[in-house]
């Protein structure tokens, strides 16, 4: 298996870990560590966009969920959590489709 194929497989695993995070809360934290570990190895390849995409998705989603969670006391938080959830799913699906098509993620 070529190095690019190994890195693509690695990206697929991290996407799956992010998806599993909706059921098993700890897996996105494993995935983000994995992203940072392999980030330099993917520089200059079409897979670099996937690592950057996943990292950005993780941090923005985490921030959104925290803010939404804190604001649930005044009810607007439920809307924020819902919007972040939909955005989070969109980003993961869009990234997986691009990965499956051997293409970089287009923002």
Secondary structure, DSSP 4 states (H G I P E B T S, - for coil): --HHHHHHHHHHHHHHHHHHTTTSTTHHHHHHHHHHHHHHHHTTSTTHHHHHHHHHHHHHHHHHHHHHHHGGGGSHHHHHHHHHHHHHHHHHHHHHHHHHTT-PPP-
